[in-house]
Amino acid sequence: MTQDNLDKDQIILGYWNIRGLVEPSRLILQYTKTPYTDKMYQVGDAPEYNRDEWLGEKFKLGL
């Protein structure tokens, strides 16, 4: 899904741009044809694993 068709009530699936545990959630959303936006956060190289992109957005989400 692209940012152009982002609906106010649309799910935003956010995860790091690394291989991980989000794939089952993504597959369920696709299987059920649920509209969603896939938000990938950049993570830095080892050993620091910079998380600035995520930390810059984390507290603005209103969760």
N, C-alpha and C positions, 0 to 999 in steps of 0.2 A: 504494500500500500504506500502511496506517496503522501506527502504533506498537503498536496492540492485537494485531496478528497478527505481530509481529516474532519470528522464530524465531532461536535462537542461531546457526544455520548460514546464516541468510539474508544475502544480499548487501546492503550499504548503499552506495548510489550517492550520493556527496557531491560537490557542485559549488556554485559561486556562483549567486546568484539573478539572473544576467544571461544574455543570449543568448551561447552559446558552443559549445564542441566536445563537450559531453556528450550531445547529442541522438542521435547514432548508437548510442552505448552503451545508451541508454534504449530505443531502438527494437529493438535486438537482444534485450534482456532481455524486452521485451513479446512479440516475435515467438516466442521460444522458451518463453514462458510460465514463465520463471524468476521465482520470488518474490523481490522486492527491496523495499527501503525507499528512497525518494527523499529525501535530506537536502539541503535548500537552505540555504546559508550566506549571511547578509546581508553586503553590501558597501556601504561608505559612498559618499557623493557625491564627485565630483571636486573638487579635485585630490588630496585625501588618500587616498580609497578605503580607509576604515577597515576593518581586517580583524580586529577584536577578537574577534568571535564565533568565527571559525576558529582564531585563535591560542590562544584559551582552551580549545579542544578538541583541537587538533593533537597535543600531546605526551602526551595521555591515551589515545590510541588503541591503544598497544601494538604499533605497527608496527615 
